[in-house]
Amino acid sequence: MREVVFRVLAERPGHLEAQADTLPIHITAPTLEDLQHEAREALIEHVGPAHCAYRVRVRRCPGVAVSSIRPLGRSAALCPVKHPS
């Protein structure tokens, strides 16, 4: 079985974009679940009946912020530890 990996290129609330690594397929969807569905549909359209021989995976790029939440660039504050009296 072959595998097609879709890399998430951009993510904003309600909008995800992904590109297949090995095929010229670009997809968009509002959620990760919908993105998986769109990937399968795009693969069916691209390769036709041979789509059964493919596994679809959607992956986010490691180390890349893919949401609207950005790190502050400072270390997290430590929570005070309560010692038993």
NUGULUM-142868 format. One line per field, with one value per atom (N, C-alpha, C): residue in one letter; x, y negated, z negated; residue number from 1; atom name. Coordinates in steps of 0.2 Angstrom, whole numbers, plus 5000, padded with zeros to 4 digits. Each point is the difference from the previous one (the first is absolute). Layout:
! residues N
rest = (a/...)
east = (X/...)
north = (Y/...)
up = (Z/...)
nr = (NUM/...)
atom = (CA/...)
! end
This chain:
! residues 85
rest = (m/m/m/r/r/r/e/e/e/v/v/v/v/v/v/f/f/f/r/r/r/v/v/v/l/l/l/a/a/a/e/e/e/r/r/r/p/p/p/g/g/g/h/h/h/l/l/l/e/e/e/a/a/a/q/q/q/a/a/a/d/d/d/t/t/t/l/l/l/p/p/p/i/i/i/h/h/h/i/i/i/t/t/t/a/a/a/p/p/p/t/t/t/l/l/l/e/e/e/d/d/d/l/l/l/q/q/q/h/h/h/e/e/e/a/a/a/r/r/r/e/e/e/a/a/a/l/l/l/i/i/i/e/e/e/h/h/h/v/v/v/g/g/g/p/p/p/a/a/a/h/h/h/c/c/c/a/a/a/y/y/y/r/r/r/v/v/v/r/r/r/v/v/v/r/r/r/r/r/r/c/c/c/p/p/p/g/g/g/v/v/v/a/a/a/v/v/v/s/s/s/s/s/s/i/i/i/r/r/r/p/p/p/l/l/l/g/g/g/r/r/r/s/s/s/a/a/a/a/a/a/l/l/l/c/c/c/p/p/p/v/v/v/k/k/k/h/h/h/p/p/p/s/s/s)
east = (5004/4996/5004/4999/5003/4997/5004/4998/5001/4995/5001/4999/5005/5001/4998/4995/4998/5003/5004/5003/4996/4998/4997/5004/4999/5004/4998/4993/4997/4994/5000/4994/4998/4994/4997/4993/4997/4993/4995/4998/4995/5003/5007/5003/5007/5000/5006/5002/5006/5003/5005/5000/5005/5002/5006/5003/5002/4999/5002/5008/5004/5007/5002/4996/5002/4996/4994/4995/4999/4998/4998/4993/4999/4993/5000/4996/5000/4993/4999/4993/4999/4994/4998/4994/4999/4994/5000/4994/5000/5002/5000/5003/5005/5003/5005/4996/4994/4996/4998/4998/4997/5006/5006/5006/5002/4999/5001/4995/4994/4995/5001/5002/5002/5006/5005/5006/4998/4995/4998/4996/4996/4996/5004/5005/5005/5004/5002/5004/4995/4994/4995/5000/4999/5000/5006/5006/5006/5002/4999/5003/4994/4994/4994/4999/4999/4998/5007/5005/5007/5000/4996/5000/5000/4997/5000/5007/5005/5006/5004/4997/5004/4997/5005/4998/5001/4996/5000/5002/5005/5002/5001/4998/5000/5005/5005/5005/5002/5001/5002/5007/5003/5008/5002/5005/5003/5004/4999/5003/4998/4994/4997/4993/4999/4994/4995/4995/4994/4994/5000/4993/5001/4995/5001/5003/5001/5003/5008/5003/5007/5004/5006/5003/5003/5000/5003/5007/5004/5007/5003/4997/5002/4999/5003/4999/4994/4996/4994/5001/4996/5000/4999/5004/4999/4994/4997/4994/5003/4998/5002/4999/5004/4999/4998/4995/4998/5003/5003/5003/4996/4999/4996/5003/4995/5003/5001)
north = (5006/4994/4994/4995/4994/4995/4995/4995/4993/4996/4993/4996/4995/4996/4993/4997/4993/4996/4995/4996/4994/4998/4994/4994/4996/4994/4994/4999/4994/5003/4997/5001/4993/4999/4994/5003/4997/5002/5001/5006/5001/5001/5000/5001/5003/5006/5004/5001/5000/5001/5005/5005/5005/5002/5002/5002/5007/5004/5007/5000/5004/5001/5002/5005/5003/4999/4997/4999/4992/4998/4993/4998/5002/4999/4995/4995/4994/5000/5001/5000/4995/4998/4996/5002/4999/5002/4996/5000/4996/5004/5007/5003/5006/5003/5005/5006/5002/5005/4999/4994/4999/5000/4998/5000/5007/5005/5007/5002/4998/5002/4997/4994/4996/5004/5002/5003/5006/5004/5007/4998/4995/4998/4998/4996/4997/5006/5005/5006/5004/5001/5003/4997/4993/4996/5001/5000/5000/5006/5006/5006/5005/4998/5004/5007/5005/5006/5003/4998/5002/4997/4996/4996/5006/5005/5006/5002/4999/5002/4995/4995/4995/4999/4998/4998/4993/4996/4993/4998/4996/4997/4993/4996/4993/4999/4996/4999/4992/4998/4993/5000/4995/4999/4999/5004/4999/4994/4996/4994/4994/5001/4994/4998/4994/4999/5000/5004/5000/4998/4996/4997/4993/4996/4993/4999/5005/5000/5000/4995/5000/5000/5003/5000/4993/4999/4993/5000/5005/5000/4999/5001/5000/5007/5001/5006/5000/5005/5001/4998/4997/4998/5007/5001/5006/4999/5005/5000/5001/4996/5001/5007/5003/5007/4999/5003/5000/5006/4998/5005/5002/5006/5002/4997/4998/4997/5005)
up = (5000/5000/5000/5004/5000/4995/4999/4995/5003/4999/5002/4994/4999/4994/5002/4996/5001/4994/5002/4995/4999/4994/4998/5001/5005/5001/4996/4999/4997/4996/4994/4996/4996/5001/4997/4997/4995/4998/5006/5001/5005/5007/5001/5006/5000/5003/5000/5008/5001/5007/5000/5005/5000/5007/5001/5006/5000/5005/5000/5002/4996/5001/5007/5003/5006/5006/4999/5005/5001/5006/5000/4998/4993/4997/4995/5000/4995/4997/4994/4997/4994/4999/4994/4997/4993/4997/4993/4997/4994/4993/5000/4995/5002/4995/5002/5002/4997/5003/5007/5001/5007/5005/4998/5004/5002/4995/5002/5005/4999/5005/5007/5000/5006/5004/4996/5002/5004/4997/5003/5007/4999/5006/5006/4998/5005/5003/4996/5003/5005/4998/5004/5007/5000/5006/5004/4997/5003/5003/4996/5003/5002/4999/5001/4996/5004/4996/4996/5002/4997/4993/4998/4993/4994/5002/4995/4998/5004/4999/4995/4998/4997/4993/4995/4993/5000/4997/4999/4993/5000/4993/5001/4994/5000/4994/5001/4995/5000/4994/4998/5000/5003/5000/4993/4998/4993/4999/4995/4998/5003/5004/5003/4997/4997/4997/5006/4999/5005/4997/4995/4997/4999/4998/4998/4993/4997/4993/5001/4998/5001/4993/5000/4994/4998/4994/4997/5001/5000/5000/4993/4995/4993/4997/4995/4996/4996/4999/4997/4992/4997/4993/4996/4995/4996/4995/4999/4995/4993/4995/4993/4998/4996/4997/4993/4998/4993/4997/4994/4996/4994/4999/4994/4994/4995/4994/4995)
nr = (1/1/1/2/2/2/3/3/3/4/4/4/5/5/5/6/6/6/7/7/7/8/8/8/9/9/9/10/10/10/11/11/11/12/12/12/13/13/13/14/14/14/15/15/15/16/16/16/17/17/17/18/18/18/19/19/19/20/20/20/21/21/21/22/22/22/23/23/23/24/24/24/25/25/25/26/26/26/27/27/27/28/28/28/29/29/29/30/30/30/31/31/31/32/32/32/33/33/33/34/34/34/35/35/35/36/36/36/37/37/37/38/38/38/39/39/39/40/40/40/41/41/41/42/42/42/43/43/43/44/44/44/45/45/45/46/46/46/47/47/47/48/48/48/49/49/49/50/50/50/51/51/51/52/52/52/53/53/53/54/54/54/55/55/55/56/56/56/57/57/57/58/58/58/59/59/59/60/60/60/61/61/61/62/62/62/63/63/63/64/64/64/65/65/65/66/66/66/67/67/67/68/68/68/69/69/69/70/70/70/71/71/71/72/72/72/73/73/73/74/74/74/75/75/75/76/76/76/77/77/77/78/78/78/79/79/79/80/80/80/81/81/81/82/82/82/83/83/83/84/84/84/85/85/85)
atom = (N/CA/C/N/CA/C/N/CA/C/N/CA/C/N/CA/C/N/CA/C/N/CA/C/N/CA/C/N/CA/C/N/CA/C/N/CA/C/N/CA/C/N/CA/C/N/CA/C/N/CA/C/N/CA/C/N/CA/C/N/CA/C/N/CA/C/N/CA/C/N/CA/C/N/CA/C/N/CA/C/N/CA/C/N/CA/C/N/CA/C/N/CA/C/N/CA/C/N/CA/C/N/CA/C/N/CA/C/N/CA/C/N/CA/C/N/CA/C/N/CA/C/N/CA/C/N/CA/C/N/CA/C/N/CA/C/N/CA/C/N/CA/C/N/CA/C/N/CA/C/N/CA/C/N/CA/C/N/CA/C/N/CA/C/N/CA/C/N/CA/C/N/CA/C/N/CA/C/N/CA/C/N/CA/C/N/CA/C/N/CA/C/N/CA/C/N/CA/C/N/CA/C/N/CA/C/N/CA/C/N/CA/C/N/CA/C/N/CA/C/N/CA/C/N/CA/C/N/CA/C/N/CA/C/N/CA/C/N/CA/C/N/CA/C/N/CA/C/N/CA/C/N/CA/C/N/CA/C/N/CA/C/N/CA/C/N/CA/C/N/CA/C/N/CA/C/N/CA/C/N/CA/C/N/CA/C/N/CA/C/N/CA/C/N/CA/C)
! end
